Each structure stands twice: as structure tokens, then as C-alpha cells.
Amino acid sequence: MGVAPVQPSQNITPAKKSYGRIFWTVLIVILLAVAYSASAYFLNLWPFSANPRVLFTESFNNLLKIDSVSSSINIKLNAQDKEKDAEKLSTELLQYTSEKQPMYDRDNDRIRDIGIVKSKLQQFFYQNKNYPITLDLAGITISKDPSGKIYTYETKDSQKDFNFVVDFETIEAVDLIKKSSYSDTPDISGNKVTFHKNSLESFYSYGTLKPKLPGFVNIISSLNSSIVYLPSDTNINIDISGTAQSKKQNIPDTRLSANVDAKFSDMSYKAGAEVLKKDADIYFKLNSFPSLFLFGGMDKIKQKWIQITPDDLSAYGIQDFAKADTELKQQVLEQIKSIFTLALSDDAISGYDKAEVVKINGKNYYKYTIALNKNKIVKFYKDLTDEFNNQFGDKSIIKFDQTTYDYMQSPAFDKLYDYISKNIKFYYYVDPIGHYPFRFEYNVRLVPDYEASGMSGLFGSARASDKQFILNLSVSLTDINKAIKIDAPKDFMTFMDAQISMTGQTKEQYLMAKQTANISSMQRALNNYYYIAGVYPKSLDDLMKTSSQITVVKAPFLATNASSDSEYYKKQFAKNPLLKAVPKDAYTLNAYTYSAQTDPDDYKLSFTIKLPPYEKGTMPSYSIYKNNSVYNSVTNKYDYSIDLAYNDGINNVTASSYMGSYGDDSKQKVVVDSDKDGLSDNFEAYLGTNQQKKDTDGDGISDGEEFQLGSNPLGTGSLTRSYY
């Protein structure tokens, strides 16, 4: 038997084909995996989809990491057909009867009693020059307060003063007492108020105490009551957009634009403006505005950038924005974060554990529908305000309010909560990639109640009962922490140029008006400082203090009546400084020359005035001249004349100068009127009339008489004012 020949292998070539298939299969799988991964990443699919609750929490933590951002605010109010479940805000929802009503009633009676005691004690003192030992001696039959407690009354300082003590039951009554004391506030300890002579004399009562509604209830009520004035085809759209780049310790450079488009029946309005802040300066541009409302020369600055410097702002008592610290901004962001963090821990909100993916401008976002849990709100409010008070103190954006706390526990709140749940929605959007907040959105449904308002309608038949209004408010954040470049405009008007263009003033007139306004504001602040401290400040910078920051040295010499009582000024400037900013010299932009004198009751403030050239045939500004009277010892009468209010050059003001009285010094200067025409030689030199001739134009009427009548002392015709 022969050996069969060996056959060549039949699987060599097929093996090559098999490996090729595997290679291409693997390659396709890899490409599909990469494609899916990329798509999943951008479309938020598994495994890149985030846990909604985790994403929600992280987004608020990221609030504090935002350094630069582009933002837009959109407000829309549109009329549309009323939905079936839409209901009017019933007046019953706003009828809140507090369990504390009897307390308010008793406090109203106490305030009534204070008024009676005040009137009777004043009558007694006027007749007897002292106060009675007991109230009944003054004919006061009220001895007990409404709760049966005896009023405490005792005299002091040899019956020249007294203490009258009233114990109130509500904090609102104590607040009313504070507001009702126009100069001297009584001593207050908790709900105990102690009046003395001056504080009782300055007390006046107004209004009636009653349980007030919380602020958020008033807002809802105001929105619903205001829409009855709108026609049924109302369409309002407001867009505010801008960019901000933070800087340490400074308010960020910012660019904002605002546009309004409003339509009411057959009327429509459009307006637009831009604001830009670069370093210390602010730039403003009015792009469009209804011509009906353009006044005061505003049409002359349309579509032109206007530069506003810190010194321009200081003339109006506004501080330099560039010096503002970012601490407050940071605290606000921290508090917003704390609100949601505590809301989660207290289980006060729902909707954060699920989100729908929505596409906006081609990009996916997580959209949360957030709602309040009614049974958790009271605890959350108390916990939140306690935490804010401990952590942020007076800078808290939400502070505990007893009225709100009580209202949240009343049946009225249960009804209002149901109304809010049906008609107010809050949506929160998060970027699933960067985990930053993207949008905060409120959607409010309002149904006008024409019958309850009693209004026939501002637009008559244009209103319809089958309509509702949708108010949508949204704030969107984009380009977070991306490089933002904000440049100042190259072509702009200065604030001075804009004022001159709008008013028709010359540059000299504008600078003089600004200089005199600066001096008047500082003189007022100096006098207020004196009423508080009893002395004048050592530096003008001391005027940027509140009354609590000012050291009282002695009783002010000028405080001789209630209006100049130091307590009144301490109260007026307890929170706000006497001056928010000290202005600079309008001409040189340097600091003014100021010195406190050896006499603590005096000071000296020097400044320059450059009188604007007189325009013949016009009436000078009222700030140029003043009526002057000088006693003539020869005739035993006062000589009256019109004189320049300022020197053309250096002027000084002192403590004894009355407001707006300037010149060489605080003393009354001698006025020379050579021709006795009623115009001083200095003023005639300014006008161009003859100082030695009583009637310059020879028309038979003296120069002084003509000027007083508004007639031209240099010729025919009347004097006209050339600028505002």
C-alpha cells in the first residue's frame, strides 16, 4: 500500500481572513465606544450622568468659586387666555387675624394715654413752672394702664423734669414710639419706655397699631392688585445683560445693557441704555428713550458715552465705587449657599432629587422644579434666621421677624401656601459639565380681580375677565470663569460736558455751580458734626463718620432748641455718615483748605471762585449776587444794596457765616455803593454799569431799580436768563 501524499494545510489562508475580521470588529467597537463616550459626556448619558441631588448641592458650593461671569436678567409680563385652574387671589387669603390682637389693642390705648399725659403735664408746667408730684394733681385721671398695672411717674430736678414709664406688650408699639419722637428719644429697655420732659414734648402719635402682614405677603398682594390697571393685551419684555470681571478688594469691572420693550393696546415704548465700569470710572450711554419723556436736554446726550469719575459722584454724596470692598458680595453669596444647604438638611424643599434634561441654545442642562414643604417651613425659617444672626449679624439678608413667624403658624398661611403652590413656580438649572448654576427662574401666574378692585379700568374695554397674566423672571449665568476683557470707551463726553450740553451752561457757570454746591454740602455737614460733638472736626475726613463714631466733647453752644438738639442729630446720622464722600475742589480737583480754629466753636474753610463773564442783556444766576444790608450810623438806618455773593478769587467761610454766605471772612464786609443806586461798586464792575452814575443808560430809572425789575440798566429791553 502506498503512502498517501501529504495535503497542504487548508486553514492557513482562512486564518488570515479571521484575524482581519477581529481587527476591524474591535476597531469599530472602540470607535463606537469613543463616540458614545463623547456623546454621553455632552448629553449627560450613562456613565457620565450626574446624581441630581449631588449635582444640585455641588452647584451651590460652586457659587463661591465664580470670579468672572456673563449674566442676563429677563423679565416678561404677558397677557394670555385664562387657564381652567387659574383663580383670583381671594381677599380672604390676606385677612390675617392674629391671636395677639388684644395686645395691639391695649398698646393703642397706652399710646392714647401718653398723649393725654403729655397735654395735661404741659398745661400744668405752663401755669406752675414745675411738674406735679402726682399725675392726679394735673387733672390726669388715668392711673392704670389697660392691663391694670399702675403707671410709674416721678418728678426729678426739683420738679423741673420727670420720669413717666410705660410697659408695652408689642415690639411694633416700641418701634412706633421711636419713629414718633422727632428729636429726643425716650429711654428704651426691651418693651419698657421711660419718657422725660424733652422726650415727651417731642412725642407725637400717628397711625393705629395692628398686626402687620409679612413682607412676602404684601409683595404677592401688590402684584395682584396692580395688574387690574393693565389692558388685556399687555406685553412687556425687559432684558438686562452684562459681564463682570472680579478684582480683589474692588467692585468688579462690569458692562451692562438694559432694553425695555412695552406694548399696551395701541401704545408701545422702547428704551435702551448701557453702563460700563472700568477701574474707578463709570460710563453711561442712553441708546433710546421715548421722545415723550425726554426732558432737560436729554436728547443732546443720546447715543453718546458719558464718563463719570469718583469726583463727579462725590459732589452728590456718593462714595468712590472703586474703594468698595467685596466682603459684602462674598457674604451674600455665602448666605445664598447657606439657605439651600440648610433647606436640604431641614428637608424644607423638594424637587432637588430629580431633574429633567432640557436643551437651551443647543446645550443640555438639568432643570429642577423646586417647591417648599409646608410642614417644614416654620422650623426652617427659625433655624435659618438663628444661623444668619450668629454668623452674619446685621449683614444678614434674612432676619428674624416675629410677625412672619407668627403668620407662618396661622390658618391664613395654610390658605396662602395652597395659592402659592398653584401659581408660583421656581425652576433651577444646572450645567451638568461644570456643575455651576446656569439659571434661576420664577414663573408667577396672576389673575386680575376687577370686581374686588372696584376699578372700571384704566383701559376700559381693553380689559377682559377671561385673561391672566404671566410674570416670568429669570437670571442666567454663562461664560463662568472665562477671560473677560472690558475696555473703556475711547470716544466719550465728560460728566461736565454732558451737564453743559443738557443745561446750556458755559463751563465757567458749571464749575461755579459745582463749587458752591460742594461748599454748601460741607458746611451743612460741619454744622451737623458740631451739633453732635460740641466742637468742629480736625479734618474734613471726619465728616465721613456716623454719629456713633464721633466723640462727644461738650454740649454744642448752638443747641438752644429742639431742632438743634444733639440727640436729634445723633439719631439722624446713627447709620449714615454726615458725608458719604468729601468732594474735591471743582477747579483744581485738589482737597479744600480747611482748619479747625483755636476756638472749638469755629473753623475756616477756604475755596476759590471764578466768576463767569457777564453776558450782556441777561440776568445773572441767583448764586452770583445777594441782597446786602449795612447799618448806617449816620442816618440811623440800614442801607440796602445788591452785591456780589463771592469774591472773584479766594473766599472763606466760618462757623458764624450763615448757609450760602461767603466772602472775605465771616464778618459782615463793608459794601461800597459810590453812586447810591442800590448796586455795589463790585457788582456794577461785574455788570459793566457806571459806578459813579446812578442811571447809566439815562432813562430816568436808577440802575438798582432797573435790575430789581428785571430791566436792562445798560439799555433797552428786559434781562433774560441764559441757562437753567
C-alpha positions in Angstrom: 0.0 0.0 0.0 1.5 3.3 -0.9 1.7 6.3 1.5 -0.8 9.0 0.7 0.8 12.2 -0.2 0.6 15.0 2.5 -2.1 17.6 1.6 -1.3 21.2 2.0 -3.0 22.8 5.0 -6.4 24.2 4.2 -6.7 26.7 7.1 -3.7 29.0 6.5 -5.5 31.5 4.3 -8.7 31.4 6.3 -6.8 32.2 9.4 -5.6 35.4 7.9 -9.2 36.4 7.0 -10.3 35.6 10.5 -7.8 37.9 12.2 -8.7 40.7 9.8 -12.4 40.4 10.9 -11.4 40.5 14.5 -9.2 43.6 14.0 -11.9 45.5 12.2 -14.6 44.4 14.7 -12.5 45.6 17.6 -11.7 48.9 15.8 -15.4 49.6 15.2 -16.3 48.8 18.8 -13.6 51.1 20.0 -14.7 53.9 17.7 -18.4 53.4 18.8 -17.3 53.4 22.4 -15.4 56.7 21.9 -18.3 58.2 20.0 -20.8 57.1 22.7 -18.5 58.4 25.4 -18.2 61.7 23.8 -21.9 61.9 23.2 -22.7 60.7 26.7 -20.4 63.3 28.1 -22.1 66.1 26.3 -25.6 64.7 26.5 -25.2 63.6 30.1 -25.9 59.9 29.4 -24.6 56.9 31.4 -21.9 56.7 32.8 -21.5 60.5 32.8 -24.9 61.3 34.1 -24.7 63.0 37.5 -26.8 62.2 40.5 -29.3 65.1 40.5 -29.1 65.6 44.3 -25.3 65.6 44.2 -25.2 68.0 41.3 -27.7 70.3 43.0 -25.5 70.5 46.1 -22.3 71.0 44.2 -23.7 73.8 42.1 -24.3 75.9 45.2 -20.9 75.2 46.6 -19.5 76.4 43.2 -21.3 79.8 43.6 -18.4 81.0 45.8 -15.9 80.0 43.1 -17.3 82.3 40.4 -14.7 85.1 39.6 -16.0 86.2 36.2 -19.3 85.7 34.6 -21.7 86.9 31.8 -25.2 87.3 33.1 -28.6 88.1 31.8 -31.8 89.1 33.6 -35.1 88.7 31.7 -38.4 90.0 32.9 -41.6 89.3 31.0 -45.2 90.2 31.7 -47.7 88.9 29.1 -51.4 88.6 29.0 -52.9 85.3 27.8 -56.1 83.3 27.9 -57.0 82.2 31.4 -56.3 78.6 32.3 -59.1 76.5 33.8 -57.4 76.1 37.2 -56.4 79.8 37.4 -58.0 81.5 40.4 -58.0 85.1 41.7 -56.1 85.9 44.9 -59.0 85.9 47.3 -59.1 88.7 49.8 -59.8 86.0 52.4 -56.2 84.9 52.0 -55.0 88.3 53.1 -57.3 88.5 56.1 -55.0 87.7 59.0 -56.4 87.9 62.5 -53.6 87.5 65.0 -54.1 85.9 68.4 -52.1 88.9 69.6 -54.8 91.4 68.5 -55.8 92.1 72.2 -52.2 93.1 72.9 -52.2 95.6 70.0 -55.5 97.0 71.2 -54.1 97.5 74.7 -50.9 99.2 73.3 -53.1 101.5 71.2 -54.8 102.6 74.5 -51.4 103.1 76.1 -50.3 105.4 73.2 -53.6 107.3 73.7 -52.8 107.7 77.4 -49.3 109.0 76.6 -50.9 111.8 74.5 -53.3 112.7 77.4 -50.5 112.8 79.9 -48.4 114.9 77.6 -51.1 117.5 77.1 -52.0 117.7 80.8 -48.4 118.0 82.0 -47.6 120.7 79.5 -50.6 122.7 80.8 -49.6 122.3 84.4 -46.0 123.3 83.7 -47.1 126.4 81.8 -49.2 127.5 84.7 -47.0 126.5 87.7 -43.4 126.5 86.2 -42.9 123.0 87.6 -44.4 119.5 87.3 -46.9 117.9 89.7 -45.8 115.4 92.4 -48.5 113.1 91.2 -50.5 112.8 88.0 -53.8 113.5 89.5 -52.7 117.0 90.5 -52.5 117.8 86.8 -56.1 116.5 86.3 -55.0 113.2 84.9 -57.4 110.5 86.0 -55.6 107.7 84.3 -53.6 105.9 86.9 -53.5 102.4 85.5 -52.6 101.0 82.0 -55.1 98.8 80.1 -53.8 95.6 81.7 -54.4 97.1 85.3 -50.7 97.9 86.0 -50.2 101.3 87.7 -48.3 103.8 85.5 -44.9 104.8 87.1 -44.5 108.6 87.4 -42.0 110.5 89.5 -40.5 114.0 89.4 -36.8 115.0 89.5 -34.6 118.0 89.3 -36.8 120.0 91.7 -39.9 119.2 89.8 -38.4 120.6 86.6 -38.3 117.1 85.0 -39.9 113.7 85.4 -39.9 110.0 84.5 -43.0 108.5 83.1 -42.8 104.7 82.5 -45.0 102.8 80.0 -44.7 99.0 79.6 -45.8 97.9 76.1 -46.7 94.4 75.0 -45.7 94.5 71.3 -42.4 95.4 69.7 -44.3 97.3 67.0 -45.5 99.7 69.7 -41.9 100.4 70.7 -40.9 100.9 67.1 -43.8 103.4 66.7 -42.5 105.3 69.7 -39.0 105.5 68.2 -40.5 106.9 64.9 -42.8 109.3 66.8 -40.0 111.1 68.7 -38.7 113.7 66.3 -35.8 115.0 68.4 -35.3 113.4 71.8 -35.9 109.7 72.0 -37.1 108.3 75.4 -35.1 105.7 77.2 -36.0 102.2 75.9 -35.2 98.9 77.5 -36.9 96.0 75.8 -40.6 96.9 75.8 -40.2 99.4 78.7 -40.3 103.0 77.6 -39.3 105.9 80.0 -40.3 109.4 79.0 -38.8 112.5 80.4 -39.6 116.1 79.8 -37.9 116.6 76.4 -38.8 113.2 75.0 -42.5 113.5 75.9 -42.6 117.0 74.4 -41.1 115.7 71.1 -43.5 112.7 71.0 -46.4 112.7 68.6 -48.5 109.7 67.7 -49.8 108.7 64.3 -51.5 105.6 62.9 -53.0 102.7 64.6 -51.2 99.6 65.7 -52.4 96.3 64.1 -50.8 93.0 63.3 -48.9 93.6 60.0 -48.6 91.2 57.2 -45.2 89.8 56.4 -43.3 91.4 53.5 -43.7 88.4 51.1 -47.5 88.6 51.6 -47.5 92.3 50.7 -45.5 91.6 47.6 -47.9 89.0 46.4 -50.9 91.3 47.2 -49.3 94.2 45.4 -48.6 92.2 42.3 -52.2 91.0 42.1 -53.7 94.5 42.8 -51.5 96.3 40.3 -52.4 94.2 37.2 -56.0 95.4 37.2 -54.7 98.6 35.6 -53.2 96.7 32.6 -55.0 96.1 29.3 -55.7 92.5 28.3 -53.1 92.6 25.5 -50.2 93.8 27.7 -46.8 92.6 26.5 -43.7 93.8 28.4 -40.2 92.5 27.9 -37.1 93.7 29.8 -33.6 92.4 29.1 -30.6 93.3 31.2 -27.3 91.7 30.3 -23.7 92.2 31.2 -20.3 90.9 32.0 -18.3 91.2 35.2 -14.6 90.5 35.9 -13.8 90.5 39.7 -10.8 92.3 41.2 -9.6 91.8 44.7 -11.0 94.3 47.2 -12.8 96.2 44.4 -16.2 96.1 42.8 -15.6 94.2 39.6 -15.2 95.9 36.2 -18.7 95.5 34.6 -20.6 96.1 31.5 -24.4 96.2 31.5 -27.0 96.8 28.9 -30.7 97.2 29.5 -33.5 97.2 27.0 -37.3 97.6 27.5 -40.0 96.8 25.0 -43.5 97.5 26.3 -46.8 97.4 24.5 -50.2 98.4 25.9 -53.1 98.2 23.5 -52.2 100.7 20.7 -49.3 102.2 22.6 -45.7 100.9 22.5 -42.5 102.1 24.1 -38.8 101.2 23.7 -35.9 102.3 25.8 -32.3 101.1 26.0 -29.1 102.1 27.9 -25.6 100.9 28.7 -23.5 101.2 31.8 -19.8 100.3 31.9 -17.5 100.4 34.9 -13.8 100.4 34.3 -11.4 100.7 37.3 -12.7 103.8 39.2 -14.8 105.3 36.4 -18.3 104.7 35.3 -19.5 105.2 31.7 -23.2 105.7 30.7 -24.9 105.8 27.4 -28.6 106.3 26.6 -29.3 104.5 23.4 -33.0 105.0 23.0 -35.9 106.5 25.0 -39.5 107.6 24.2 -39.3 111.1 23.0 -42.3 111.9 25.1 -40.2 111.5 28.2 -37.0 113.2 27.0 -36.6 116.4 29.1 -33.9 118.7 30.4 -31.8 118.4 27.2 -31.5 114.6 27.4 -31.9 114.3 23.6 -28.4 116.0 23.4 -26.7 113.1 25.0 -28.4 110.2 23.3 -26.1 107.5 22.0 -23.0 109.2 23.5 -20.9 107.7 26.2 -20.6 109.9 29.3 -17.7 109.4 31.7 -18.5 109.8 35.5 -15.5 109.9 37.8 -15.4 109.4 41.6 -15.1 113.2 42.0 -18.2 113.7 39.9 -20.0 111.3 42.3 -18.7 112.9 45.5 -20.5 116.2 44.6 -23.7 114.2 45.1 -22.6 112.5 48.3 -21.8 109.2 46.6 -18.7 107.3 47.6 -16.0 106.1 45.2 -17.1 102.7 43.9 -13.5 101.7 43.3 -12.9 101.7 47.0 -15.8 99.4 47.9 -14.8 96.1 49.4 -16.0 92.8 48.1 -16.7 91.4 51.6 -20.4 92.2 51.3 -20.7 90.5 47.9 -18.9 87.4 49.3 -21.2 87.3 52.4 -24.3 87.5 50.2 -23.1 84.5 48.1 -22.3 82.6 51.3 -25.7 83.3 52.6 -27.4 82.1 49.4 -25.4 78.9 49.6 -26.4 78.6 53.3 -30.1 79.0 52.5 -30.1 75.9 50.2 -27.7 73.9 52.4 -30.0 74.4 55.4 -33.1 73.8 53.3 -31.7 70.4 52.4 -30.8 69.5 55.9 -34.2 70.6 57.2 -36.0 68.9 54.4 -37.7 72.2 53.7 -37.6 71.9 49.9 -38.5 69.2 47.4 -37.6 68.6 43.8 -33.8 68.6 44.2 -33.5 64.8 43.9 -34.8 64.6 40.3 -34.3 66.7 37.2 -35.2 66.7 33.6 -32.7 67.3 30.9 -33.7 70.4 28.8 -31.9 71.8 25.8 -31.2 75.5 25.7 -29.3 77.1 22.8 -28.1 73.6 21.7 -26.8 72.6 25.2 -28.2 70.3 27.8 -29.0 71.5 31.3 -30.6 69.9 34.4 -33.8 71.6 35.3 -35.1 71.3 38.8 -38.7 72.2 39.9 -38.2 73.3 43.5 -41.1 73.6 46.0 -41.4 74.3 49.7 -42.5 71.7 52.1 -45.3 73.3 54.1 -44.8 71.3 57.3 -41.1 72.2 57.4 -41.2 75.9 56.6 -41.6 77.2 60.2 -38.6 75.2 61.5 -36.5 76.1 58.5 -37.3 79.9 58.9 -36.3 79.8 62.6 -33.1 77.7 62.1 -32.1 79.9 59.1 -32.5 83.3 60.9 -30.8 82.0 64.0 -27.8 80.8 62.0 -27.7 84.0 60.0 -27.8 86.1 63.2 -25.0 84.1 64.7 -22.8 84.1 61.6 -23.6 87.4 59.8 -25.2 89.6 62.4 -26.5 92.9 61.0 -25.3 91.9 57.5 -27.8 89.1 57.2 -30.0 89.2 54.1 -32.8 87.5 56.1 -33.5 88.5 59.7 -36.0 87.0 62.1 -39.3 88.8 62.1 -41.8 87.8 64.8 -44.8 88.8 62.6 -43.6 86.5 59.8 -43.0 83.7 62.3 -46.5 84.1 63.8 -48.1 84.3 60.4 -46.5 81.1 59.2 -48.2 79.3 62.0 -51.7 80.7 61.3 -54.5 79.3 59.2 -54.1 82.2 56.8 -50.7 80.9 55.8 -52.1 77.5 55.0 -54.5 79.0 52.5 -51.9 81.3 51.0 -49.5 78.4 50.7 -52.0 76.5 48.6 -52.4 79.6 46.4 -48.6 79.9 46.0 -48.2 76.2 45.1 -50.7 76.6 42.3 -49.5 79.9 40.9 -45.8 80.4 41.7 -43.1 78.1 40.3 -39.4 78.2 40.9 -37.0 76.5 38.5 -33.3 75.9 39.0 -31.0 75.0 36.1 -27.5 73.5 36.5 -24.8 72.9 33.9 -24.0 69.2 34.3 -20.5 69.6 32.9 -19.1 72.4 35.0 -21.6 71.9 37.9 -22.2 75.6 38.0 -25.6 77.2 38.4 -27.0 78.3 35.0 -30.4 79.8 35.6 -32.8 80.8 38.4 -36.3 81.3 37.2 -39.6 82.3 38.8 -42.9 81.9 36.9 -45.9 83.7 38.5 -49.5 83.4 37.4 -51.7 86.4 38.2 -55.4 86.7 37.7 -56.9 90.2 37.9 -59.8 90.7 40.2 -61.6 93.7 38.6 -64.7 93.3 40.8 -62.8 93.4 44.1 -60.7 96.4 43.0 -63.8 98.5 42.2 -62.0 99.8 39.2 -63.8 100.2 35.9 -60.4 100.1 34.2 -57.7 102.4 33.0 -58.1 101.0 29.5 -61.9 100.3 29.6 -63.0 97.7 27.1 -59.4 96.6 26.5 -59.7 94.6 29.7 -61.3 91.2 29.8 -62.2 88.8 32.7 -61.1 85.8 30.7 -57.4 86.8 30.8 -54.5 86.0 33.1 -51.0 87.5 33.3 -47.8 85.5 33.4 -44.8 87.2 35.1 -41.5 85.4 34.3 -38.3 86.4 36.0 -35.0 84.6 35.1 -31.4 85.2 35.9 -28.9 83.3 33.7 -25.1 82.8 34.2 -22.8 81.9 31.3 -19.1 82.1 30.4 -18.2 81.4 34.1 -14.6 82.0 34.9 -13.7 82.7 31.3 -11.4 85.5 30.4 -13.4 88.7 30.0 -11.9 91.9 28.7 -13.7 95.2 29.5 -12.3 98.3 27.8 -13.3 101.8 28.5 -14.9 103.7 25.5 -12.4 105.7 23.5 -14.9 108.3 22.5 -16.9 109.9 25.4 -18.1 113.1 26.9 -17.0 114.1 30.4 -19.7 114.5 33.0 -19.1 118.2 32.9 -19.5 118.3 29.1 -22.8 116.4 29.4 -24.2 118.8 32.0 -23.2 121.8 30.0 -24.8 120.3 26.9 -28.0 119.5 28.7 -28.4 122.7 30.6 -26.9 125.3 28.2 -24.5 126.5 30.8 -21.0 127.6 30.0 -18.0 125.8 31.5 -17.4 128.7 33.9 -21.1 128.7 35.1 -21.0 124.9 35.6 -17.8 125.0 37.6 -19.0 127.8 39.8 -22.3 126.0 40.4 -20.5 122.8 41.3 -18.1 124.6 43.6 -20.8 126.4 45.6 -22.8 123.1 45.8 -19.7 121.4 47.3 -19.2 124.1 49.9 -22.9 124.1 50.9 -22.9 120.3 51.5 -19.6 120.5 53.6 -21.0 123.5 55.6 -24.1 121.5 56.4 -22.0 118.5 57.5 -19.7 120.7 59.6 -22.7 122.2 61.4 -24.2 118.7 62.0 -20.8 117.5 63.3 -20.8 120.4 65.7 -24.3 119.7 67.0 -23.2 116.1 67.8 -19.7 116.6 69.2 -19.8 120.2 70.5 -16.7 121.0 68.5 -15.8 121.2 64.9 -13.7 118.3 63.4 -10.0 118.5 63.0 -10.2 117.2 59.4 -12.9 117.2 56.7 -12.4 113.4 56.5 -14.1 113.2 60.0 -17.3 114.2 58.2 -17.4 110.7 56.8 -18.4 109.3 60.2 -21.7 108.2 61.7 -22.8 109.8 65.0 -21.7 106.7 66.9 -18.1 107.1 65.6 -17.9 110.8 66.7 -16.6 111.6 70.1 -18.8 113.9 72.1 -16.6 116.6 73.7 -19.1 119.0 75.1 -22.6 120.3 74.7 -22.9 122.3 71.5 -23.1 126.1 72.0 -25.7 126.4 69.3 -28.1 123.8 70.6 -30.7 126.1 72.1 -33.8 124.5 70.8 -35.3 121.1 69.8 -34.3 121.3 66.2 -30.6 121.7 67.1 -30.7 119.3 70.0 -27.6 117.0 69.7 -29.8 113.9 70.3 -31.8 114.7 67.2 -28.6 114.7 65.1 -27.3 111.6 66.7 -30.5 109.9 65.7 -30.4 111.3 62.2 -26.9 110.0 61.5 -26.8 106.8 63.5 -26.4 104.7 60.4 -25.4 107.0 57.7 -22.3 109.3 57.8 -22.6 113.0 57.7 -21.0 112.9 54.2 -20.6 109.7 52.2 -17.6 111.3 50.4 -15.8 114.6 50.8 -15.9 116.5 47.5 -12.8 118.0 45.9 -12.2 121.5 44.6 -14.2 121.8 41.4 -11.5 123.8 39.7 -8.3 122.0 40.8 -9.6 118.6 41.9 -7.4 119.0 45.0 -8.6 118.9 48.6 -10.1 122.0 50.1 -8.1 124.1 52.6 -9.7 123.6 56.0 -8.6 124.3 59.5 -10.2 124.0 62.9 -9.6 127.2 64.9 -8.2 127.6 68.4 -11.7 128.4 69.4 -13.5 125.0 69.3 -16.7 126.8 68.2 -15.2 127.9 64.9 -13.5 126.7 61.8 -12.2 128.2 58.4 -12.9 126.7 55.0 -11.2 128.4 52.0 -12.1 128.0 48.4 -11.7 129.6 45.0 -14.5 131.1 42.9 -14.0 132.2 39.3 -16.9 134.4 38.4 -18.2 133.6 34.9 -18.1 136.5 32.5 -21.3 138.5 32.4 -23.4 138.1 29.3 -24.9 141.5 28.5 -28.7 141.5 28.4 -29.1 138.5 30.6 -30.0 138.1 34.3 -27.0 136.7 36.2 -27.6 133.4 38.2 -29.0 133.9 41.6 -25.8 132.5 43.0 -23.8 135.4 41.6 -25.4 138.2 43.7 -27.1 138.7 47.0 -29.1 141.4 48.8 -26.9 143.1 51.4 -27.9 145.4 54.3 -25.5 147.5 56.3 -26.4 149.7 59.2 -25.6 153.4 58.6 -24.7 155.0 61.9 -25.1 158.5 60.4 -28.7 158.1 59.1 -29.6 155.5 61.8 -31.0 153.3 59.1 -30.0 150.3 57.1 -28.5 150.9 53.6 -29.7 148.2 51.2 -27.8 147.2 48.1 -27.2 144.3 45.7 -23.6 143.0 46.0 -21.6 140.1 44.6 -22.1 136.9 46.7 -18.5 135.9 46.2 -15.1 137.4 45.6 -13.6 136.7 42.3 -10.7 134.6 43.8 -10.3 133.3 47.4 -13.3 133.1 49.6 -13.6 131.9 53.2 -16.5 130.5 55.2 -16.5 130.2 59.0 -18.9 128.9 61.7 -20.6 132.3 62.0 -21.3 132.5 58.3 -24.9 131.6 57.5 -25.5 129.0 54.9 -24.6 130.3 51.5 -22.9 133.5 52.8 -19.4 133.8 51.6 -16.8 136.5 51.1 -13.5 137.7 52.7 -14.4 136.2 56.1 -17.3 135.5 58.4 -17.7 139.2 59.3 -20.0 141.5 57.5 -17.9 143.3 55.0 -18.3 146.9 54.1 -20.2 147.4 50.9 -19.3 150.4 48.8 -22.0 152.0 46.6 -20.4 155.2 45.4 -23.4 156.4 43.3 -26.1 155.2 45.8 -28.1 153.4 43.1 -28.6 150.2 45.1 -25.8 148.3 43.3 -22.5 147.9 45.0 -19.4 149.1 43.1 -18.2 145.5 42.8 -21.4 144.4 41.3 -21.5 147.3 38.9 -18.0 146.5 37.8 -19.2 142.9 37.1 -22.3 144.2 35.1 -20.4 146.9 33.3 -22.6 149.8 34.6 -21.1 153.1 35.7 -20.1 153.1 39.3 -20.2 156.8 39.5 -23.5 157.3 37.7 -26.8 156.4 39.3 -28.6 156.0 36.0 -26.1 154.5 33.5 -28.4 154.4 30.4 -30.1 157.8 31.3 -33.6 156.5 31.1 -34.7 158.1 34.3 -34.6 154.9 36.4 -31.7 154.1 38.6 -29.5 151.1 37.8 -30.6 149.3 41.1 -34.3 149.8 40.3 -33.9 148.5 36.8 -32.1 145.5 37.9 -34.7 144.7 40.6 -37.4 145.0 38.0 -35.6 142.7 35.6 -34.9 145.6 33.2 -31.6 146.2 31.4 -29.7 149.0 33.2 -27.3 149.2 30.2 -30.0 149.9 27.6 -33.5 149.0 26.4 -35.3 145.7 27.0 -35.6 143.2 29.8 -32.9 140.9 31.2 -33.3 137.2 30.2 -31.9 134.2 31.8 -29.5 132.4 29.5 -29.3 129.0 31.3 -31.1 126.8 33.9 
